[in-house]
Amino acid sequence: MRLTFSAPLWQWQVRTDSWWFVTVPPEESDTLADLPLPPRGFGSIKVTVTVGATTWSTSVFPSDEQRGYVLPMKKAVRVAEGLGPGATVRVTLEPVGL
């Protein structure tokens, strides 16, 4: 399964030093929530992500505040892809281990 979407880059206000995310849109979050995956820490789902020319492995996490899953955006990816605050990020996300 491969999900592709665009969403804005935002900074977590609790930790403004380095924590940046993209919220997975509602329809795609619902698809992720329906996956038959074994329980993981904090309800996370392992994924492979591609943004621009950069691909990496990480996890998405459910967020009540964001009403869906959130994708952490590493500094190395933000720098490599020239992404600043509020940038619209085109994401291809693929759950691992299905």
Residue, then its C-alpha position, 0 to 999 in steps of 0.5 A: m500500500r502506498l499513500t501520496f498526499s500534500a500537507p503543510l509542515w508545522q512545528w510542535q509548539v511544546r518543543t520549538d527547538s527541533w520537532w517538525f511534522v506533517t499531518v497525514p490527512p483524514e482519509e489517509s489517516d483512516t486508512l492507516a488506522d484500519l491496518p491490521l498491524p501488531p500493537r507498537g509503542f504509542g500506536s505508531i506504524k513503521v513506514t518508508v517515506t519519500v519527500g522529493a529525492t529523499t527516502w527514509s524509514t520512520s514511524v507515524f504516530p496517532s495524534d488526538e490534537q491533529r485528529g490523525y497520524v503525524l509524520p516527523m520530518k527530520k532536519a536532514v530531510r527539511v534541509a535537503e529538500g529546502l522545506g521551511p515553516g508552512a511549506t507544502v510537503r508532497v509525501t509518499l508513505e508506505p507502511v512497512g511489514l504488511 
